[in-house]
Amino acid sequence: MTPRDRWLAIFAGRPTDRLPTDYWATTEFHDKLKQTLGLTDDESVWQKLGIDRPCFVTTKWKRDHHPTDPQADQWGIRHRAIDYGTGSYNETSHHPLAAATSVREIHDFAWPNPDDFEISPIPATADYRIVVGGHYEPFLLYCAMRGMELAFEDLLLEPEIAAAALGHIFDFCYELNRRIWESGNGKIDIMYLAEDLGAQTGPLFSLAHYRQFILPNQQKMAALAKKFGVRVFYHTDGAAQSFLPDLVNVVGIDLLNPLQWRCPGMERETLVRDYSRRLVFHGGIDNQHTLPFGTPDEVRQEVRDCARIFQSSRWICAPCHNIQNVTPVANVLALYDAVHRLKP
């Protein structure tokens, strides 16, 4: 089977020749992995390790900077690289809506226009690999535009400001995603719908606030995707158990990622018991403990444990988030070696 065949079979509940796999990693780790393998391009890595990595339809902003800020991106956000010792992340250094005190200021902001974006063609590997196109993660973006502390405070103290900004984000993403899926002409298989709803030990939102500010537009975006035959890959970190009934029954997600099973309520057995008939599970190999700090044998055992727990489910084996640069390459090689030794 091709990687595409495996993903489609998993979604359809059909048998596969082996367990399907995926891969998420920071740039620093991925460069280290390629160097270790003596490879220079991503496709060679996927082939070498038997990774069923999707290919992507992307967008490109045709402008150089935000209309009101020559240092900012299309959302008016400025970024700077923060070194964390073994790599760096681009962190927000300017929040363009931080000083807003009225809904009028939100409406008057120079919001991006879908007309200013080019959509890439369907990748050449689309017949061989599953195709991902379209993305929606509004509250994360609102945090970057407003500042995280203010963004969460707004849900209680300035709900009209939060609703106005989230409405503009939705309108832009809805139209841009519609154009992406229309341009795909039926060849885009998956979209990434995301919002981190859980922290390490509990929810980031009350269920009431989720249902007020996030759920309705997630439901609309998922419904639009399904009109184009696009499945919904849903990403949420952390302890998000309390939101899963709404995500499954109201939003209608097809796949849950990344399965941080050490978080309360996200235990693998619980997910299988409650959602194995409704969801594809994606991830599950712990990148907070096992991958960075375990031994290769411990990684192999975790792969076997996941395979046993998910044996009656539809599971795509992958790290449960981006592999960090502190992770030994040997542990990642052990992950993919172990999964390929398992029976489907």
N, C-alpha and C positions, 0 to 999 in steps of 0.2 A: 504494500500500500504506500501511496505517497503521503507526505505530511498533510496535504489537503484532505485526502481520503480519510485519514485517521480522525481529524477534527470533525468532519461531516458525519462520520460514523458515530462518534461519541455523542454529538447533538441528537442524532436520530435513534440512539440506543441500540445500534448494531454492533456486532463483534468487530474487533480490530486485530491485526496481526501481532501487535505488541502494544504496550501502554504508550499513549501519546505523551509528548514532553513539550516543555516550553522553557524559556530562559529570560530572566530579568537581571540586569547588573549595572553598576555604575560604570562610567566611561573608564575610570582608572583600572578597575578590575578587568574589564573586558580587554583593554589594551594589554594587561599583564597576561591574561589567558592566551591571547593571540601570539604574544611573544614566546610564551612557554611552548605552545604547539608549533611554532615556526610558521604561522599562517599570517596572511596580510589582509584578507577580506572576510567579511562576516559569513557569507555563504559557505566558504570552506570550513569555518568553525561548525556551522550547523550540520554540515555533511559529516565531518570528522566525528562529532559527538552524538550524532543521531538525534538532533534537536528539531522538533517540528515547529520551528519559529514561524509566525505569520509574516507576511509582507504587508506593506502599508501604502495607502493613498494619503498623501499629505497636502497641506496648503502652504502657500508662500505669500507673505505680505508684500505688496508691491511698493509700499512707501518706505522711507528711510527712518522716520521718526514720527512721534505723535505731533499733531498740528500745533499744540501749545507748549511742547517741551522737546527740544532737540536731543535730549539724552534719554528719552523714554520710548517704550515700545507702544504698540497699538492701543494699549489700555491706559497709557499715561504712567506706567510703572517703570521705575529705574531699578537696575539690579547691580550688584557687585559680587565678585567672587570671594567667598569666605573659606580660607584654608583650615581644614580640620586635622591636619597632620599627615594623613595618607592620601589626601585628595582635596577637592573643593566642591562646594555647591554655590550656585548663583542664588543669593538671598535678596529679598526686596530691601532697597535702600531709600525708596521714596514712595509714599502712599498718596496717590493723587486726590483721593476723596477724604483724606483725614480731617480737613478743616471744614467740610460741608456741615451745615447746621439746618438745612431745609430741603424739602423735596424738590423745590425749584432748582436749587443748585445741582442736584442729581440729574434732573432732566436737561439742564443747560450744559452739562459736561459733554465734551467732544467724544462721543462713543464711536467705536470702530464701525466701518461700513463693509458688509460682505462684498460689495463691488470692488473693494481694494485688495481682494485675495485671489490668487491663482490656484487652481486645483490640479495636482499632478495627475498624469495618466495612470491607468491601471498598470501595476508593475509587470515586468516581463515574466516574473515567476508565478503569476496568478494562477496558471493552470496546475502548478505543482504545490503551491503553498496557499493556505487560507488568507483571505484579504481582509484587512482591518481598515476602516475609514470612518471618520466622525468621532467627536469627543464632546463631553459636556460634564463640567465639574464646577458649578457656579459659586458655591460658598467659599471654596478655596481661593478662587479668583477675587471674590469680594473681600476676603481677609487681606489679600495683597493690595487691593485698591484703598481699603479703609484703614488697615492696621488690624491685627488679630484681636487685640483687646477691645477696640471700639466695635468691631464687627459683631462679636458676641454680645457686647452690651446693647447694641442696637436691637437685638431680638426682644429685649425687655423694655428698653428705654426709648428707642427711636424706631419702632417697627415700620413706620411709614417710609423712613429713609431706606431701611433694609429692603423692604418690598419694592421700592422704586428702582434701586440699583440692581437687584436680582432680576427684576422684570426686563431691564435693558440688556443684561447679560443673556437672559433666555432668548429674547427676540433676535439678537445677533446670532447666537449659536443655532437656533432653530432654522433660520434661513440659510446660514452657511452649511449646516449639515444637510438640509434639503438639497442644496445644490451639489454637494459631494455625492450623495446617494443617487441623485438623478443622473449625474455625469458618469457614475459607475455602470449604469445600464444593466443592473442586475448582477454585476460581478463582485460587489462588495458584500461580504458575508457577515461581518461583525462590526459593532461600534463599541467604544469604551464609554460607558456611563459610570460616573464616579462621584463619590463624596465620602470623605473619611468621617464616618459616623461614630466610631469608637476610639477611645483612648486605651491605654494598656490594661486598665482595670475596670472600666465602665464606659458608659456612653458620653459622647461630647455634647449631645443635645438632649433636651427632654423630647419625649415622643410627641408632645403637643407642638413644640416649636418645629420639629422636623415636618410634621403634617401641615403646619401653617406655611412655612417658608420654602421647603425643598420638595416635598413629595408631589404637589400638583404639577410642577413643571417637569419633574422626572417622568411622571406618568405621560405627559404630553409628548416628551421627547422619545420615550420608548414606543409610544403608539405610532409616531411618525416613522421611526426606524422600521417597525414591523410592516408598515404599508409598502416599504421598498424591499421587503423580504430580508431585512438585516436583523440579526440576532443581537441581544443585549448582553454584553460582557460587563458585569458590575464589579467595581473595585471599592472596597472599604477596608481600611485597617482596623485593628483593635477589636474590643469587646462590643460588637454590634448586634448581638443576638436579639435585642428588643425591637429592632427595626426589620428583621427578616420577614415576618409575616406581611408587612406592607410592601416590601420589595418584591416578594414572590406573588402575592395575591392582587396587589393594586398596580404596581409598576409593571410587573410581568417580566422580570429579568429571567435570562436563560442560563446564566453562568455566574458563580460567586467566586471571587478572588479577594485576598490571597490566602485565606484560611490560617490565621494566626491562632492556632489551636491551644496555645498556652494561656490565652486570654479567657477570663471567666465567661462561660456561656457559649464559647466557640469550640468546645471540645469536638474532636472528629466524630466520635461516636454519637454525640448529640445531633450534629449536622446530618449524619447519615440517617438517623432515626426519623428526623423531622422533615428532611427535604430531599432525600435521595431520589424520589420519584419526580421531583419538579425541577431539579437543578443539576447542571454540570458543575463539578467542583474543580478548582484550578489552584494549584500551589501546594502548600502544606509542608514543605521541607523548610524547617525553621532556620531563618537567617539571622536571628538574634543570639542563638546559643549554639546549635549543632553545627551549622556550616562554618561560622567563624572560629569557634573555640573547641569543637569536638575533634575527634580523630576520624580518619577515613573509614574505619570500621564502624564507628558510631553513626556516621552519615549513612553507610550502607544499611545499618539496622533500622534507622529511621525511615528510609525508603521502603524497606520490607514491612515495617509496622504500618505505614500509610497504605501500602498495597493491600494488606490484610484487612484493615479497617474499612477501606473504600471498595472492597472486592465486589460488593453487591451494588455499587454506585457507578456513575460515570465520572471518572477522575482523569485529569491531565496533570502529570507530575511536573512540578516546577518549584523553585525557591519561593518562599512566601513573601518576597519583596525583592528589591534590588540587592544583589550580592555586593557586599561592601569590600573595599580594597584590603581590609585586614584578613579577609578569608583566604586560607591557603588554596592554591590552585588544585592541590592533590585532593582536597575535599570535594571540589566541584567535579573533578574527573571521576571521583568515587560515586557521586550522585548518579551521573549518567551511565556509568558502567553497571551500577547496581540495578537501575530500572530496566536496562536492556537484558539483564539476566533473568528477569521475572517472566513468568508466563502471562499472556494477556488476560 
